[in-house]
Structure formats: C-alpha cells, structure tokens
Amino acid sequence: MLAFRRILAFSSRIHSYLLALYLFFAMLFVMFLYYPVSEDLVSFVTTAEMLLGWTIILEGGWLILASIYQFFYSRVMCLQPILMSALRIAVYFVISMVLDMINMMILGGFSFGGGA
C-alpha cells in the first residue's frame, strides 16, 4: 500500500505541474490581448488551454477516486490528495472564469446600466 501512496503523491505533484502549465498559457492568452500575434498562435494557445483544463479536471477526479479506493483497501484515509485536488480544480475554474470575463470585456466592451 505504500507504493500506492507514493503513486498518489507523484500524481498530485503532476497535477500541480499541470496547473502551473495552465497558468503559463493563461498568461500568454492575456498577453495576446495586448500585443498583436497571428491567429494561428492564439488558436494553438486556446486549444492547449482547453486540453490542459480537461486534463486537470480528469487528473483531479482520478486522484480523488484513487484516494477513496485507497481508504477502502487499507482503512487509512489520505485527505491531502483529496483536498489539494479539489483546491487545484477550484483554482482552475476561477482562472478560466477570469480569463473569460477579460476576453468578453475586451471583445464586447463595458457599459454601466441596463441602457436602452
């Protein structure tokens, strides 16, 4: 069972690195809003963000399910992978919502009131 806990710890570290890579692509996307770049590069970055986002969600789900499986197998509950995975997924959702709001504001503008 120690080997399984080591796999959980390593997978949790990989999950952190995936989130760091997503942050890098998010910063690239924000920089692209200020500096002119080719449409192919913007398309690549948005596709990479989408793939990384799904990978972060699926890896977090695997970590949570593996931690629960490990509890039923050895009767020892490792809460750190569960809590950290939930936190990383929440950070991913917050970053993606902020990026979407920035993109909507840049493309659609910003106005006060409900105006007719």
C-alpha positions as CSV (number, residue, x, y, z in Angstrom):
1,M,0.0,0.0,0.0
2,L,3.0,2.3,0.5
3,A,3.6,2.1,-3.3
4,F,0.1,3.2,-3.9
5,R,0.5,6.2,-1.6
6,R,3.7,7.1,-3.5
7,I,1.8,6.9,-6.8
8,L,-0.8,9.3,-5.2
9,A,1.9,11.7,-4.1
10,F,3.6,11.6,-7.5
11,S,0.2,12.1,-9.3
12,S,-0.6,15.0,-7.0
13,R,2.7,16.6,-8.0
14,I,2.0,16.1,-11.6
15,H,-1.4,17.7,-11.0
16,S,0.4,20.8,-9.6
17,Y,2.6,21.0,-12.6
18,L,-0.4,20.8,-15.0
19,L,-1.9,23.8,-13.1
20,A,1.4,25.7,-13.4
21,L,1.4,25.0,-17.2
22,Y,-2.2,26.2,-17.4
23,L,-1.2,29.4,-15.6
24,F,1.6,29.9,-18.2
25,F,-0.8,29.5,-21.1
26,A,-3.3,31.8,-19.3
27,M,-0.6,34.5,-19.0
28,L,0.2,34.0,-22.7
29,F,-3.5,34.5,-23.5
30,V,-3.7,37.7,-21.5
31,M,-0.5,39.0,-23.3
32,F,-2.1,38.2,-26.6
33,L,-4.9,40.6,-25.8
34,Y,-2.3,43.5,-25.6
35,Y,0.1,42.5,-28.3
36,P,-0.7,41.6,-31.9
37,V,0.1,38.0,-32.8
38,S,-1.0,35.6,-35.5
39,E,-4.4,34.0,-35.3
40,D,-2.8,30.5,-35.5
41,L,-0.9,31.2,-32.3
42,V,-4.0,32.3,-30.5
43,S,-5.8,29.2,-31.7
44,F,-3.0,27.0,-30.5
45,V,-3.0,28.6,-27.1
46,T,-6.7,28.4,-26.6
47,T,-6.7,24.7,-27.7
48,A,-3.8,24.0,-25.3
49,E,-5.8,25.7,-22.5
50,M,-8.8,23.6,-23.3
51,L,-6.8,20.3,-23.3
52,L,-5.0,21.3,-20.1
53,G,-8.3,22.2,-18.5
54,W,-9.8,18.8,-19.2
55,T,-6.6,17.1,-18.1
56,I,-6.6,19.0,-14.8
57,I,-10.2,18.0,-14.2
58,L,-9.7,14.4,-15.1
59,E,-6.5,14.1,-13.2
60,G,-8.1,15.6,-10.1
61,G,-11.0,13.2,-10.4
62,W,-8.6,10.3,-10.6
63,L,-6.8,11.5,-7.5
64,I,-10.0,11.8,-5.6
65,L,-11.3,8.4,-6.6
66,A,-7.9,6.8,-6.0
67,S,-7.8,8.3,-2.5
68,I,-11.2,6.9,-1.8
69,Y,-10.2,3.5,-3.2
70,Q,-7.1,3.5,-1.0
71,F,-9.3,4.2,2.0
72,F,-11.5,1.1,1.3
73,Y,-8.4,-1.0,0.7
74,S,-6.3,-0.1,3.7
75,R,-8.7,1.8,6.0
76,V,-6.3,4.8,6.0
77,M,-7.8,8.0,4.6
78,C,-5.3,10.4,2.9
79,L,-7.1,13.7,2.9
80,Q,-4.3,15.8,1.5
81,P,-4.7,14.5,-2.1
82,I,-8.4,15.0,-1.9
83,L,-8.3,18.5,-0.5
84,M,-5.4,19.6,-2.8
85,S,-7.1,18.2,-5.9
86,A,-10.3,20.0,-5.1
87,L,-8.4,23.2,-4.4
88,R,-6.5,22.9,-7.7
89,I,-9.7,22.3,-9.7
90,A,-11.3,25.3,-8.0
91,V,-8.2,27.4,-8.9
92,Y,-8.5,26.2,-12.5
93,F,-12.2,27.2,-12.6
94,V,-11.5,30.7,-11.1
95,I,-8.7,31.3,-13.6
96,S,-10.8,30.2,-16.5
97,M,-13.7,32.4,-15.4
98,V,-11.4,35.4,-15.0
99,L,-9.9,34.8,-18.5
100,D,-13.4,34.5,-20.0
101,M,-14.5,37.8,-18.3
102,I,-11.4,39.6,-19.5
103,N,-12.0,38.3,-23.0
104,M,-15.6,39.3,-23.0
105,M,-14.7,42.8,-21.8
106,I,-12.0,43.2,-24.4
107,L,-14.2,42.0,-27.3
108,G,-17.6,43.3,-26.2
109,G,-16.7,46.4,-24.2
110,F,-18.0,47.5,-20.8
111,S,-21.0,49.7,-20.0
112,F,-22.8,50.9,-16.9
113,G,-26.6,50.5,-16.6
114,G,-29.1,48.4,-18.4
115,G,-29.4,51.1,-21.1
116,A,-31.9,51.2,-23.8
